[in-house]
Amino acid sequence: MEGIHKKQPPRHQEMSARTARTWQKGALPSEKKERRTWRTRPDPFAAVWAGEIEPVLREDPGGIIQATTILEWLDKRHPDQFKHLR
C-alpha cells in the first residue's frame, strides 16, 4: 500500500501559513471578542419576573413545570402583554 496518502482537504478549506502562525502565537479570534454588556432588546419579563415567575419556579424544585405552561399562565394573568413571545 505504498504511495497512499491521506486525503488532502480542498484548497479553499486550508488555512494559510500566516494565519496558522498568528493563531499559534496568541488567542483565537473567538477568545479575543469582548463580551457584550448591553441588552439588544428590552426584557419582556422584567415587570413580572421577581414577583410572579420566580415564586412559581421556586415552588417547582423538581423542574417539572414547562416554559409553555408558564407562558399560558402569564397569558391568562396579562392577556395582551406576552402574546408576541409565542
Residue frames as a rotation matrix with the C-alpha (Angstrom) as fourth column:
MET 1
0.570 0.821 0.000 0.00
0.821 -0.570 0.000 0.00
0.000 0.000 -1.000 0.00
GLU 2
-0.399 -0.784 -0.476 2.83
0.681 -0.601 0.419 2.32
-0.615 -0.157 0.773 -0.73
GLY 3
-0.914 -0.046 0.404 2.07
0.334 -0.652 0.681 5.65
0.232 0.757 0.611 -2.27
ILE 4
0.130 0.991 0.026 -1.28
0.722 -0.113 0.682 6.04
0.679 -0.069 -0.731 -0.49
HIS 5
-0.888 -0.421 0.183 -1.53
0.228 -0.751 -0.620 9.44
0.399 -0.509 0.763 1.17
LYS 6
-0.445 0.748 -0.493 -4.06
0.600 -0.160 -0.784 10.99
-0.665 -0.644 -0.377 3.46
LYS 7
0.125 0.579 0.805 -6.77
0.949 -0.306 0.073 12.75
0.289 0.755 -0.588 1.56
GLN 8
-0.876 -0.465 -0.126 -5.97
0.481 -0.859 -0.175 16.45
-0.027 -0.214 0.976 1.38
PRO 9
0.005 0.900 -0.435 -8.76
0.562 -0.363 -0.744 18.95
-0.827 -0.241 -0.507 2.17
PRO 10
0.516 0.221 0.828 -9.95
0.837 -0.334 -0.433 21.06
0.181 0.916 -0.358 -0.74
ARG 11
-0.438 -0.828 0.351 -7.75
0.751 -0.552 -0.364 24.07
0.495 0.104 0.863 -1.36
HIS 12
-0.130 0.451 0.883 -10.40
-0.141 -0.890 0.433 26.55
0.981 -0.069 0.179 -0.18
GLN 13
0.864 0.488 -0.123 -10.53
0.020 0.209 0.978 24.85
0.503 -0.847 0.171 3.25
GLU 14
0.155 -0.890 -0.428 -6.84
0.883 0.320 -0.345 25.04
0.444 -0.324 0.835 4.00
MET 15
0.891 0.029 -0.453 -5.50
0.301 -0.784 0.542 27.59
-0.339 -0.620 -0.708 6.47
SER 16
0.682 -0.690 0.243 -2.75
-0.073 -0.395 -0.916 29.82
0.728 0.606 -0.320 5.28
ALA 17
0.022 -0.784 -0.621 0.63
0.809 0.378 -0.449 29.53
0.587 -0.493 0.643 6.97
ARG 18
-0.707 -0.271 0.654 0.42
-0.028 -0.912 -0.408 33.15
0.707 -0.307 0.637 8.08
THR 19
0.234 0.881 0.411 -2.97
-0.657 -0.168 0.735 32.56
0.717 -0.442 0.540 9.76
ALA 20
0.674 -0.020 -0.738 -1.67
0.360 0.882 0.305 29.42
0.645 -0.471 0.602 11.46
ARG 21
-0.412 -0.897 -0.160 1.36
0.665 -0.175 -0.726 31.30
0.623 -0.406 0.668 12.85
THR 22
-0.504 0.299 0.810 -0.86
-0.442 -0.895 0.055 34.11
0.742 -0.330 0.584 14.11
TRP 23
0.576 0.816 0.047 -3.14
-0.502 0.308 0.808 31.69
0.646 -0.489 0.587 15.95
GLN 24
0.402 -0.504 -0.765 -0.21
0.630 0.758 -0.169 29.75
0.665 -0.413 0.622 17.40
LYS 25
-0.619 -0.719 0.315 1.23
0.323 -0.599 -0.733 32.94
0.716 -0.352 0.603 18.89
GLY 26
-0.903 0.285 0.321 -1.87
-0.428 -0.662 -0.615 34.26
0.037 -0.693 0.720 20.61
ALA 27
-0.464 0.824 0.326 -5.53
-0.103 0.316 -0.943 33.89
-0.880 -0.471 -0.062 21.35
LEU 28
-0.614 0.393 0.684 -8.02
0.783 0.412 0.466 32.64
-0.099 0.822 -0.560 18.80
PRO 29
-0.786 0.344 0.514 -10.38
-0.028 -0.850 0.525 35.21
0.618 0.398 0.678 17.27
SER 30
0.246 0.944 -0.219 -13.27
0.224 0.164 0.961 33.89
0.943 -0.285 -0.171 19.37
GLU 31
0.211 -0.252 -0.944 -11.17
0.973 0.146 0.178 34.40
0.093 -0.957 0.276 22.52
LYS 32
-0.823 -0.565 0.067 -10.37
0.564 -0.825 -0.035 38.00
0.075 0.008 0.997 21.57
LYS 33
-0.220 0.833 0.508 -14.02
0.283 -0.444 0.850 39.02
0.934 0.331 -0.138 21.39
GLU 34
-0.960 -0.001 0.279 -15.22
-0.252 -0.425 -0.869 41.16
0.119 -0.905 0.408 24.27
ARG 35
-0.575 0.804 -0.150 -18.42
0.815 0.548 -0.187 40.08
-0.068 -0.230 -0.971 25.97
ARG 36
-0.412 0.551 0.726 -21.42
0.164 -0.739 0.654 42.24
0.896 0.389 0.214 25.19
THR 37
-0.876 0.059 -0.479 -22.66
0.476 -0.054 -0.878 44.07
-0.078 -0.997 0.020 28.29
TRP 38
-0.702 0.665 -0.257 -25.67
-0.636 -0.747 -0.196 45.80
-0.322 0.026 0.946 26.77
ARG 39
-0.208 0.739 0.641 -29.10
0.259 0.673 -0.693 44.41
-0.943 0.022 -0.331 26.02
THR 40
-0.972 -0.116 0.205 -30.18
0.220 -0.129 0.967 44.12
-0.086 0.985 0.151 22.42
ARG 41
-0.294 0.928 0.231 -33.85
0.024 -0.235 0.972 44.48
0.956 0.291 0.046 23.34
PRO 42
-0.261 0.255 0.931 -35.91
-0.913 -0.379 -0.153 45.18
0.314 -0.890 0.332 26.47
ASP 43
-0.995 -0.071 -0.069 -36.50
-0.037 0.917 -0.398 42.24
0.091 -0.393 -0.915 28.81
PRO 44
-0.351 0.936 -0.011 -40.16
-0.319 -0.109 0.941 41.25
0.880 0.334 0.337 28.28
PHE 45
0.275 0.457 -0.846 -40.32
0.560 0.640 0.527 39.58
0.782 -0.618 -0.080 31.71
ALA 46
-0.700 -0.683 0.208 -38.73
0.244 -0.502 -0.830 42.37
0.671 -0.530 0.518 33.76
ALA 47
-0.395 0.613 0.685 -42.04
-0.734 -0.658 0.166 43.56
0.553 -0.437 0.710 35.24
VAL 48
0.620 0.780 0.082 -43.23
-0.700 0.503 0.507 40.11
0.354 -0.372 0.858 36.32
TRP 49
0.045 -0.656 -0.754 -40.08
-0.155 0.741 -0.653 38.04
0.987 0.146 -0.068 36.92
ALA 50
-0.849 -0.515 0.114 -39.38
-0.171 0.064 -0.983 38.60
0.500 -0.854 -0.142 40.62
GLY 51
-0.597 0.655 0.464 -42.98
-0.760 -0.278 -0.587 38.89
-0.255 -0.703 0.664 41.77
GLU 52
0.441 0.897 -0.035 -44.76
-0.838 0.397 -0.376 36.25
-0.323 0.195 0.926 39.68
ILE 53
0.617 -0.194 -0.763 -42.50
-0.463 0.694 -0.551 33.89
0.637 0.693 0.338 37.73
GLU 54
-0.430 -0.902 0.026 -39.73
-0.530 0.229 -0.816 33.33
0.731 -0.365 -0.577 40.26
PRO 55
-0.360 0.331 0.872 -42.11
-0.860 0.245 -0.448 32.18
-0.362 -0.911 0.196 43.05
VAL 56
0.749 0.641 -0.168 -43.70
-0.648 0.657 -0.387 29.66
-0.138 0.398 0.907 40.65
LEU 57
0.364 -0.700 -0.615 -40.27
-0.365 0.500 -0.785 28.30
0.857 0.510 -0.074 39.74
ARG 58
-0.590 -0.595 0.546 -39.25
-0.712 0.065 -0.700 28.05
0.381 -0.801 -0.461 43.41
GLU 59
0.078 0.724 0.685 -42.38
-0.852 0.405 -0.331 26.02
-0.517 -0.559 0.649 44.17
ASP 60
0.951 0.215 -0.223 -41.28
-0.308 0.741 -0.597 23.51
0.037 0.636 0.771 41.50
PRO 61
0.266 -0.934 0.239 -37.96
-0.751 -0.045 0.659 22.15
-0.604 -0.354 -0.713 42.85
GLY 62
0.110 -0.189 0.976 -38.18
0.283 0.947 0.152 19.08
-0.953 0.259 0.158 40.60
GLY 63
-0.647 -0.385 -0.658 -38.21
-0.409 -0.554 0.726 21.25
-0.644 0.738 0.200 37.49
ILE 64
-0.503 0.529 0.684 -41.38
0.652 0.752 -0.102 19.65
-0.568 0.394 -0.723 36.14
ILE 65
0.494 0.741 -0.455 -43.16
0.262 -0.626 -0.734 22.83
-0.829 0.243 -0.504 35.05
GLN 66
-0.127 -0.498 0.858 -42.53
0.970 0.119 0.212 23.70
-0.208 0.859 0.468 31.42
ALA 67
-0.873 -0.295 -0.388 -41.91
0.222 -0.949 0.222 27.11
-0.434 0.108 0.894 29.89
THR 68
-0.742 0.647 0.175 -45.04
0.087 -0.166 0.982 26.81
0.665 0.744 0.067 27.75
THR 69
0.034 0.750 -0.661 -47.11
0.904 0.260 0.341 26.27
0.427 -0.609 -0.668 30.90
ILE 70
-0.330 -0.227 -0.916 -45.72
0.706 -0.704 -0.079 29.46
-0.627 -0.673 0.393 32.43
LEU 71
-0.998 -0.035 -0.043 -46.41
-0.005 -0.718 0.696 31.39
-0.055 0.695 0.717 29.20
GLU 72
-0.376 0.926 -0.044 -50.00
0.434 0.218 0.874 30.12
0.819 0.310 -0.484 29.13
TRP 73
0.089 0.354 -0.931 -50.41
0.995 -0.067 0.069 31.15
-0.038 -0.933 -0.359 32.78
LEU 74
-0.669 -0.400 -0.627 -48.96
0.393 -0.906 0.159 34.61
-0.631 -0.140 0.763 32.02
ASP 75
-0.875 0.406 0.263 -51.35
0.152 -0.287 0.946 34.94
0.460 0.868 0.190 29.06
LYS 76
0.037 0.936 -0.349 -54.29
0.778 0.192 0.598 34.44
0.627 -0.294 -0.721 31.43
ARG 77
0.130 -0.046 -0.990 -52.96
0.891 -0.433 0.137 36.91
-0.435 -0.900 -0.015 34.01
HIS 78
-0.217 -0.287 -0.933 -51.77
-0.154 -0.934 0.323 39.53
-0.964 0.214 0.159 31.49
PRO 79
0.496 0.609 0.618 -53.84
0.350 0.512 -0.785 38.95
-0.795 0.606 0.041 28.33
ASP 80
0.985 -0.018 0.171 -52.05
0.155 -0.335 -0.929 41.26
0.074 0.942 -0.327 25.88
GLN 81
0.651 -0.759 0.005 -48.56
-0.655 -0.558 0.510 41.50
-0.385 -0.335 -0.860 27.32
PHE 82
-0.227 -0.846 0.483 -46.91
-0.513 0.525 0.679 38.20
-0.828 -0.094 -0.553 26.30
LYS 83
0.716 0.577 0.393 -48.64
0.013 0.551 -0.834 37.07
-0.698 0.602 0.387 23.10
HIS 84
0.758 -0.457 -0.465 -45.70
-0.634 -0.351 -0.689 38.25
0.151 0.817 -0.556 20.93
LEU 85
-0.147 -0.885 0.442 -43.38
-0.930 0.276 0.244 35.73
-0.338 -0.375 -0.863 22.61
ARG 86
0.268 0.323 0.908 -45.02
-0.123 0.946 -0.300 32.67
-0.956 -0.032 0.293 21.11
